């Protein structure tokens, strides 16, 4: 039973997350030749204030700086 964990910053709405999980599930079904009922996709979501990249916080201070926080 494949189980996939996706780590995301808290930037995406529920529809985006559902769409991503469907796409990941379809990729697993296609590449591993397993049934959909055996595929688990779980999102592990964290506030951007709880992330750091390159020694800098990814929180609200970077959102307005021109850096796209989605590049984490």
QUITA-V320548 format. One record per residue. N is the residue number from 1. SS is DSSP state (H for helix, E for strand, - for the rest). Layout:
[[N & SS] [N & SS]]
This chain:
[[1 & -] [2 & -] [3 & E] [4 & E] [5 & E] [6 & E] [7 & E] [8 & E] [9 & E] [10 & -] [11 & -] [12 & -] [13 & -] [14 & H] [15 & H] [16 & H] [17 & H] [18 & H] [19 & H] [20 & H] [21 & H] [22 & H] [23 & H] [24 & H] [25 & H] [26 & H] [27 & H] [28 & H] [29 & H] [30 & H] [31 & H] [32 & H] [33 & -] [34 & -] [35 & -] [36 & H] [37 & H] [38 & H] [39 & -] [40 & E] [41 & E] [42 & E] [43 & E] [44 & E] [45 & E] [46 & E] [47 & -] [48 & H] [49 & H] [50 & H] [51 & -] [52 & E] [53 & E] [54 & -] [55 & -] [56 & E] [57 & E] [58 & -] [59 & -] [60 & H] [61 & H] [62 & H] [63 & H] [64 & -] [65 & -] [66 & -] [67 & -] [68 & -] [69 & H] [70 & H] [71 & H] [72 & -]]
